[in-house]
Amino acid sequence: MSSSNEGSGPDPRSSEAADKSSTAGSDGGSSSSSSNTLASSTTFMTSPGGSAGVVSTEKQKEKTRVSRTSLILWHTHQNDAAAVRKLLEEDPSLVAARDYDSRTPLHVAALHGWMEVARCLLEYRADVNAQDRWKNTPLADAEGAKKQNMIELLKSHGGLSFGQNGSHFEPKPVPPPLPNKCDWEIDPSELDFSTSNIIGKGSFGEILKACWRGTPVAVKRILPSLSDDRLVTQDFRHEVNLLVKLRHPNIVQFLGAVTERKPLMLITEYLRGGDLHQYLKEKGSLNPLTAINFALDIARGMAYLHNEPNVIIHRDLKPRNVLLVNANADHLKVGDFGLSKLIRVQNSHDVYKMTGETGSYRYMAPEVFKHRRYDKKVDVFSFAMILYEMLEGDPPLSNYEPYEAAKYVAEGHRPIFRAKGYLPELKEYVDLFLLSCFINID
């Protein structure tokens, strides 16, 4: 139940500013890459791949590619055709750039109806029938947004709708059958918002504390504009089908949903202890026993998600999405592991800086930041970052803005565990454990 702006980094146009004084790291830019040796100081930064300040040609190319991918998606979203054209003149391959959800610049332009930008992209041979994570084409997005001029433009270039007869695309999948609705479909009139208060906000809507049949609950209320979106409705049904089946002591419990009326709503148990972010902000570094118990709770919840028949990758594991059951902080539960797959943010430029509100920069694994293929190991990386914060009392790389922190990590660096007040023997074990999470989880 995130209400954080943690995922919002600085404008991508300044994304390389913080690198000028850093030294070059090794190729440990992926959370699944391997490590050669543990540094003699038992820190878990990757060992330097060369002398300070020396950056390989390949590494520099990778940095430039990530930055330019971010830029072209950003300028497309801002309807800046001149900036888009300039980038394409310098590197025509950027026309095929992809964001976190595999959406191309043409998808973005089509959705918003930016005609001049779309013409520029098509001029540079953009794939008019590229499919995003939902297998939707730019034309499907334009039709969903009712951008008639864009629809005509894309069709004139051979654009096809999702599942259109005669196209080379797979037939549109039928939403899976849901369990008996009497078990979980909630009549919105049973939700009492008279004494409710907002406990979180996001691009998808808001999270409120409410009362259902005398029980305090948390209600995630989707914006009406999104509730009317065909794609959101389809994803919502898939998400409910998934959530209904989850039962674990360390996973926030799904109670029901409103799917037959607008706005769409998800109802979960209400946890009185707040989130781990606020707890750490108030308490600072935790004693070893508390940190270990908290880490075990998170690990148990994530192990359950990762070992389901249909593996669930959280992709946005961070302190704000880890909730304390009560004020005594007896144990923790992992929440908000579904909305990242449910909602496509359409009104924030941050979605085109690789997160899509589905992964906060400071805790993001390098392969996600770099648009590389990823699996459940990205959650292991985020888990290590949370453990670091519980032990240190400060967010990892707190001297960097979130976007710059993710960029720094993607270049092969890791935060240094200073272990204030920890016994040397314990520090060594923690270093080894964190190292295994960060760079040796093949």
Phi and psi in degrees as a GROMACS rama.xvg file:
@    title "Ramachandran Plot"
@    xaxis  label "Phi"
@    yaxis  label "Psi"
@TYPE xy
-81.4074  135.019  SER-2
-123.603  19.5591  SER-3
-88.2723  152.525  SER-4
-100.676  17.757  ASN-5
-56.2499  -34.423  GLU-6
-72.997  -9.11557  GLY-7
-88.7694  104.922  SER-8
-91.3078  -176.731  GLY-9
-71.0837  166.378  PRO-10
-50.7622  131.297  ASP-11
-61.0275  -16.1304  PRO-12
-67.1444  -16.8381  ARG-13
-111.512  20.8891  SER-14
-68.4393  -15.732  SER-15
-101.979  4.72475  GLU-16
-65.2127  -34.8171  ALA-17
-83.0586  -1.14157  ALA-18
-89.5325  -13.3332  ASP-19
-64.1636  -26.6314  LYS-20
-104.214  -0.565284  SER-21
-86.0507  155.774  SER-22
-93.1238  163.808  THR-23
-76.9156  137.047  ALA-24
-96.3597  -175.439  GLY-25
-80.941  -171.737  SER-26
-82.2934  23.928  ASP-27
-80.2362  39.987  GLY-28
-78.9028  -4.82325  GLY-29
-112.448  144.307  SER-30
-69.5614  -13.2093  SER-31
-104.299  7.92949  SER-32
-79.3559  161.749  SER-33
-99.4102  161.013  SER-34
-109.915  145.381  SER-35
-79.6033  -58.7277  ASN-36
-143.311  158.378  THR-37
-83.6362  130.106  LEU-38
-56.4143  144.495  ALA-39
-60.1686  -25.0651  SER-40
-81.7046  0.807055  SER-41
59.365  26.9756  THR-42
-85.7013  167.421  THR-43
-116.583  33.564  PHE-44
-78.7925  147.502  MET-45
-69.0029  147.447  THR-46
-71.057  144.949  SER-47
-60.2335  140.646  PRO-48
-90.2144  -2.80732  GLY-49
-175.449  -171.989  GLY-50
-67.5995  156.36  SER-51
-57.1947  136.149  ALA-52
85.7604  -4.96125  GLY-53
-94.1339  121.357  VAL-54
-118.847  126.635  VAL-55
-65.1965  158.249  SER-56
-61.0007  -42.9819  THR-57
-63.914  -40.288  GLU-58
-65.8361  -40.663  LYS-59
-64.5591  -38.8082  GLN-60
-62.9856  -41.0586  LYS-61
-64.5759  -42.7907  GLU-62
-60.6446  -43.6927  LYS-63
-64.8112  -41.4718  THR-64
-62.0601  -45.4545  ARG-65
-61.6502  -43.5923  VAL-66
-64.8531  -42.7958  SER-67
-72.819  -34.0115  ARG-68
-59.2985  -45.2787  THR-69
-61.3665  -42.4549  SER-70
-65.9221  -44.7914  LEU-71
-67.7454  -35.2393  ILE-72
-69.373  -37.407  LEU-73
-64.6704  -49.2001  TRP-74
-67.0905  -33.7144  HIS-75
-63.3093  -45.681  THR-76
-61.6562  -32.2442  HIS-77
-86.8871  3.82457  GLN-78
59.5865  39.2198  ASN-79
-101.695  83.2751  ASP-80
-63.2327  -36.2702  ALA-81
-63.4017  -43.861  ALA-82
-67.2506  -37.957  ALA-83
-63.5796  -44.8085  VAL-84
-62.946  -41.4022  ARG-85
-60.716  -43.7364  LYS-86
-63.625  -40.2004  LEU-87
-70.3497  -32.6593  LEU-88
-63.2277  -36.9506  GLU-89
-77.8566  -34.2573  GLU-90
-151.121  91.0666  ASP-91
-58.9573  -23.8334  PRO-92
-66.0056  -16.6745  SER-93
-65.6833  -14.8321  LEU-94
-62.7027  -21.2564  VAL-95
-102.088  14.9733  ALA-96
-58.2164  151.569  ALA-97
-130.349  143.864  ARG-98
-94.8579  -169.7  ASP-99
-56.2539  -33.9  TYR-100
-102.403  23.0054  ASP-101
64.3645  27.2434  SER-102
-91.2848  136.31  ARG-103
-90.9972  168.117  THR-104
-55.9602  -33.4007  PRO-105
-67.837  -35.0029  LEU-106
-58.2686  -44.7514  HIS-107
-64.4796  -48.1166  VAL-108
-62.4082  -40.6879  ALA-109
-64.3274  -42.4099  ALA-110
-61.0942  -39.9385  LEU-111
-93.9295  -9.20104  HIS-112
77.4575  27.7415  GLY-113
-79.6259  93.0404  TRP-114
-65.8877  -47.8035  MET-115
-63.2125  -40.6099  GLU-116
-64.6342  -43.3629  VAL-117
-62.0694  -42.3655  ALA-118
-61.6788  -40.4407  ARG-119
-62.1745  -45.4454  CYS-120
-63.766  -41.6431  LEU-121
-67.2607  -34.5126  LEU-122
-60.0475  -34.1088  GLU-123
-93.2423  24.2615  TYR-124
64.5743  41.5199  ARG-125
-61.6713  142.538  ALA-126
-71.4126  106.077  ASP-127
-67.6915  -19.1872  VAL-128
-114.762  26.771  ASN-129
-61.6475  143.784  ALA-130
-111.613  139.06  GLN-131
-90.287  -168.811  ASP-132
-60.0416  -27.21  ARG-133
-91.5777  6.87354  TRP-134
64.6778  30.5574  LYS-135
-99.2255  143.913  ASN-136
-93.84  167.678  THR-137
-56.5527  -37.5434  PRO-138
-64.2355  -39.471  LEU-139
-60.6788  -39.7738  ALA-140
-66.1183  -42.4367  ASP-141
-63.7509  -39.9324  ALA-142
-67.3047  -40.1547  GLU-143
-63.3069  -33.9186  GLY-144
-90.5186  -1.20914  ALA-145
58.4552  45.0198  LYS-146
-95.0472  87.607  LYS-147
-61.6243  -44.4584  GLN-148
-62.3176  -39.3798  ASN-149
-66.4586  -39.9922  MET-150
-58.0302  -46.1402  ILE-151
-65.2193  -40.3515  GLU-152
-62.4228  -47.7797  LEU-153
-66.4556  -39.6708  LEU-154
-64.2472  -34.9893  LYS-155
-67.4029  -18.2255  SER-156
-104.778  17.2407  HIS-157
88.6978  16.2154  GLY-158
-66.308  139.705  GLY-159
-120.797  145.348  LEU-160
-80.435  160.588  SER-161
-59.1509  125.036  PHE-162
71.7387  13.8806  GLY-163
-64.218  136.125  GLN-164
-57.5756  134.89  ASN-165
89.0032  -7.47556  GLY-166
-82.7283  171.452  SER-167
-91.2476  10.1367  HIS-168
-91.0329  158.593  PHE-169
-70.6843  153.491  GLU-170
-59.9481  149.181  PRO-171
-60.7909  126.79  LYS-172
-68.6016  144.192  PRO-173
-83.2431  131.037  VAL-174
-52.6584  140.222  PRO-175
-64.1281  149.646  PRO-176
-63.9349  136.83  PRO-177
-91.8321  153.81  LEU-178
-58.727  165.784  PRO-179
-48.1096  118.599  ASN-180
-62.9725  -22.8825  LYS-181
-64.6821  -16.759  CYS-182
-80.1201  -26.9904  ASP-183
-141.053  -15.6618  TRP-184
-68.6916  123.444  GLU-185
-106.569  133.389  ILE-186
-74.0682  119.134  ASP-187
-58.0337  -22.0814  PRO-188
-68.2337  -16.6629  SER-189
-82.6013  -9.87855  GLU-190
-89.2352  120.725  LEU-191
-98.6148  109.964  ASP-192
-103.021  9.66172  PHE-193
-61.4083  -32.8694  SER-194
-117.963  24.9264  THR-195
-76.3144  158.837  SER-196
-141.926  150.561  ASN-197
-76.0523  126.881  ILE-198
-112.261  -0.843099  ILE-199
-174.179  152.472  GLY-200
-136.15  150.28  LYS-201
-154.064  178.117  GLY-202
-66.438  -21.3214  SER-203
-82.0131  -19.1564  PHE-204
153.348  -133.566  GLY-205
-143.436  159.891  GLU-206
-116.4  125.851  ILE-207
-123.176  146.823  LEU-208
-84.0304  125.834  LYS-209
-136.981  -171.953  ALA-210
-130.382  130.896  CYS-211
-127.129  113.477  TRP-212
52.9892  39.9666  ARG-213
84.4686  0.435916  GLY-214
-109.794  129.902  THR-215
-63.8434  133.533  PRO-216
-137.416  163.217  VAL-217
-105.662  128.292  ALA-218
-116.004  120.397  VAL-219
-95.3737  107.983  LYS-220
-102.872  116.18  ARG-221
-76.5503  141.245  ILE-222
-55.2388  139.041  LEU-223
-54.6139  -37.4942  PRO-224
-63.2726  -33.3497  SER-225
-81.0935  -31.4381  LEU-226
-63.5692  -25.1151  SER-227
-88.6095  -4.83664  ASP-228
-80.9373  126.653  ASP-229
-58.6735  -41.1459  ARG-230
-69.0921  -39.8129  LEU-231
-64.7701  -42.0056  VAL-232
-61.367  -42.4514  THR-233
-62.9541  -46.3626  GLN-234
-65.8601  -34.2524  ASP-235
-60.9602  -43.0922  PHE-236
-64.2094  -42.242  ARG-237
-60.8957  -40.8567  HIS-238
-66.9477  -43.0174  GLU-239
-61.2804  -41.5616  VAL-240
-58.1905  -34.2043  ASN-241
-75.9458  -48.5882  LEU-242
-63.8768  -34.7585  LEU-243
-57.1617  -30.0193  VAL-244
-88.3238  -8.87019  LYS-245
-87.0643  128.235  LEU-246
-143.801  111.498  ARG-247
-159.657  142.792  HIS-248
-61.4876  -20.5396  PRO-249
-111.18  21.7676  ASN-250
-123.598  131.018  ILE-251
-56.9638  129.611  VAL-252
-81.8292  125.351  GLN-253
-74.9483  133.11  PHE-254
-110.978  -33.4408  LEU-255
175.522  -177.064  GLY-256
-153.219  157.755  ALA-257
-110.089  109.792  VAL-258
-119.146  -14.9009  THR-259
-99.6762  -5.01928  GLU-260
-133.84  165.246  ARG-261
-108.517  143.493  LYS-262
-78.9399  158.595  PRO-263
-66.0135  143.151  LEU-264
-142.233  144.057  MET-265
-113.585  133.253  LEU-266
-116.781  125.124  ILE-267
-127.472  169.221  THR-268
-61.1577  149.781  GLU-269
-99.2082  124.543  TYR-270
-104.545  123.093  LEU-271
-77.1878  -15.5833  ARG-272
-80.7507  -5.49462  GLY-273
79.0481  -165.271  GLY-274
-105.573  165.248  ASP-275
-66.2428  -30.3001  LEU-276
-58.7623  -49.8984  HIS-277
-66.9038  -37.8328  GLN-278
-62.0921  -45.9988  TYR-279
-68.0025  -32.8017  LEU-280
-62.9741  -35.8372  LYS-281
-84.2765  -37.6271  GLU-282
-94.0905  -25.6289  LYS-283
75.5512  -152.436  GLY-284
-64.6365  143.91  SER-285
-95.3125  153.707  LEU-286
-69.0303  156.533  ASN-287
-53.5195  -42.8256  PRO-288
-64.1466  -45.2833  LEU-289
-63.6148  -44.4504  THR-290
-59.8987  -42.4533  ALA-291
-65.9462  -43.32  ILE-292
-63.4798  -42.5658  ASN-293
-62.5928  -45.3645  PHE-294
-60.7841  -39.5182  ALA-295
-64.5647  -39.813  LEU-296
-61.7842  -45.8848  ASP-297
-63.1536  -44.8309  ILE-298
-63.0259  -39.0266  ALA-299
-64.2915  -43.8923  ARG-300
-63.1698  -43.8118  GLY-301
-70.0773  -36.0425  MET-302
-61.0168  -38.3499  ALA-303
-63.2622  -47.0596  TYR-304
-63.4381  -39.8007  LEU-305
-74.7576  -18.1339  HIS-306
-110.04  7.98116  ASN-307
-63.8861  157.164  GLU-308
-52.8089  -40.1464  PRO-309
-105.008  102.192  ASN-310
-60.038  133.179  VAL-311
-107.941  119.416  ILE-312
-97.354  121.547  ILE-313
-64.0335  -54.838  HIS-314
74.2026  -9.08913  ARG-315
-140.549  42.7719  ASP-316
-75.187  118.8  LEU-317
-159.061  165.724  LYS-318
-55.0089  -34.6112  PRO-319
-67.1528  -22.0158  ARG-320
-100.41  12.7648  ASN-321
-115.355  122.673  VAL-322
-113.604  142.543  LEU-323
-88.4772  132.238  LEU-324
-61.8809  -39.6184  VAL-325
-151.005  178.959  ASN-326
-65.8287  -21.2325  ALA-327
-80.0798  -5.07633  ASN-328
54.6657  45.831  ALA-329
-64.4647  -46.2305  ASP-330
-159.792  175.031  HIS-331
-116.689  159.508  LEU-332
-135.136  145.13  LYS-333
-89.3998  133.238  VAL-334
-129.802  177.973  GLY-335
53.5621  43.9726  ASP-336
-96.9125  3.09209  PHE-337
-113.536  -36.2716  GLY-338
-62.9928  -25.8996  LEU-339
-61.1609  -29.9901  SER-340
-92.6993  -11.4043  LYS-341
-89.9916  -41.7088  LEU-342
-110.837  132.493  ILE-343
-101.486  114.977  ARG-344
-71.2705  133.117  VAL-345
-119.33  -6.28466  GLN-346
-122.246  18.4817  ASN-347
-131.602  131.277  SER-348
-66.4533  -16.5468  HIS-349
-64.079  -25.813  ASP-350
-62.7816  -24.8388  VAL-351
-98.4474  14.8653  TYR-352
-114.151  33.7541  LYS-353
86.0822  -1.75029  MET-354
-104.63  -34.3395  THR-355
57.8358  28.2402  GLY-356
59.3854  21.222  GLU-357
-118.309  20.6109  THR-358
-178.998  117.98  GLY-359
-83.7933  136.095  SER-360
-51.9507  -46.58  TYR-361
-62.199  -26.2607  ARG-362
-110.911  11.2055  TYR-363
-83.2491  135.388  MET-364
-69.7296  147.764  ALA-365
-57.3678  -39.5829  PRO-366
-68.0904  -26.6337  GLU-367
-71.8797  -45.0021  VAL-368
-59.5924  -35.9889  PHE-369
-88.9256  4.61149  LYS-370
63.2815  31.5577  HIS-371
-93.7349  166.948  ARG-372
-61.7417  142.466  ARG-373
-143.117  164.147  TYR-374
-139.344  -157.804  ASP-375
-65.9698  -11.0305  LYS-376
-63.7499  -22.8468  LYS-377
-65.0343  -29.3665  VAL-378
-71.6213  -32.0237  ASP-379
-64.1068  -40.6068  VAL-380
-61.3283  -47.8557  PHE-381
-63.3293  -37.1742  SER-382
-59.5301  -42.7972  PHE-383
-63.6518  -37.9453  ALA-384
-64.3446  -38.2444  MET-385
-67.4194  -42.6462  ILE-386
-60.8566  -42.24  LEU-387
-55.954  -46.2772  TYR-388
-65.7568  -37.2024  GLU-389
-65.2982  -35.6211  MET-390
-80.8223  -37.939  LEU-391
-85.3804  -31.6123  GLU-392
90.021  -4.54103  GLY-393
-128.514  150.812  ASP-394
-59.9543  149.842  PRO-395
-61.3522  135.983  PRO-396
54.175  46.8857  LEU-397
-65.5272  -16.7158  SER-398
-80.34  -3.58494  ASN-399
-109.021  148.45  TYR-400
-65.7182  154.395  GLU-401
-51.66  -47.4798  PRO-402
-63.7696  -42.1314  TYR-403
-67.2329  -33.2473  GLU-404
-63.8547  -44.3887  ALA-405
-64.214  -38.8252  ALA-406
-65.5598  -41.7738  LYS-407
-62.9548  -43.6462  TYR-408
-66.3268  -38.9925  VAL-409
-64.2861  -19.9821  ALA-410
-86.8298  2.5046  GLU-411
109.293  -0.888594  GLY-412
-88.5936  159.711  HIS-413
-138.951  154.784  ARG-414
-67.442  152.216  PRO-415
-96.9294  126.492  ILE-416
-82.3343  108.915  PHE-417
-87.5139  -21.1872  ARG-418
54.2149  50.8272  ALA-419
-61.5517  124.309  LYS-420
80.3531  1.02374  GLY-421
-92.2607  144.278  TYR-422
-63.7233  143.122  LEU-423
-52.9752  -39.1653  PRO-424
-64.1738  -41.7649  GLU-425
-67.8177  -40.3147  LEU-426
-57.9385  -40.8023  LYS-427
-64.0287  -42.6089  GLU-428
-64.8496  -41.5874  TYR-429
-63.8656  -43.2746  VAL-430
-56.3925  -47.0789  ASP-431
-63.7145  -41.3569  LEU-432
-65.8008  -47.8606  PHE-433
-63.6547  -38.702  LEU-434
-59.4595  -42.3634  LEU-435
-64.9552  -33.5987  SER-436
-72.7856  -38.4481  CYS-437
-76.7012  -44.384  PHE-438
-136.866  11.0536  ILE-439
-142.48  56.0984  ASN-440
-120.23  38.6668  ILE-441
